[in-house]
Amino acid sequence: MNTKSLFKSKTIAASFITTLAGAIAAFVPNVGQFVAENSAGILLTLGGLNFALRLVTKEKISLFPNDI
């Protein structure tokens, strides 16, 4: 099975955006408050997004893919 670049992965992109949003929430009080007040909806959305992305993923990912 061919692998694709880590940088072409939608799942990795979603995880990066989530991490970036968490970092912003830690340093921007208004964003942190919004995340705290809406955590259930945010977690439900992120869980559904990651589940959907795993369903459509067909290739393995690698930092050094076979097929460049």
N, C-alpha and C positions, 0 to 999 in steps of 0.2 A: 504494500500500500504506500502510495506517495504521501509525503508530508508537505505541509505548507509552512511558510514563514510565520513566526510568532506575531509579526507585525501586520499580517493579513487576517488575523483571527478576530471575529466579531465578539466572541466571548471575552477575550483578553481586553479588547477595547472597552467593553461594558464594565469590566472589573476596574480598569484604569480610571474611567470616568467616575465610578463609585468612590474609589480611593481619593481622587482629586476633590470630589464634593465633600467627603469627610474631612479632608485637610482644611478646606475653605471654612467649613462649619466650625472647626476648632479655633480659627483665628478671627472670624467675623461674627460678632455676637448675634446680629439679626438672623443670619443663616443658621447658626447653632440653635437659636430659639425655634425657628421654623422646623428644623429637623426633629428637635425634641417633641414638639407639639404634634407632629405628623408622622412619627416613627412607624406606626402600624401600617399605614398606607404606603409609605416608602418601602418598607421591607416586603410587603406583599407584591408591589410592583417589580422590585428588583428580583425577587424569587421567581415570579412569572416570566420575566425577561430572560433570566439565565436558563430556566427550564425550556423555553421556546428556542433559545439559541442552541442548546444541546440537541434538541430534536432535529434541527436543520443542519447540524454539523456532520459532515461526511468524512472529513480528512483529519488525520492526526496533525498536531502542530509540533514544531521543533524550532529551536533557536538557529539551528543549521540544517535547513531542509534539504531533502534529496533532489527536489525539482525546483530549480531557481528560475 
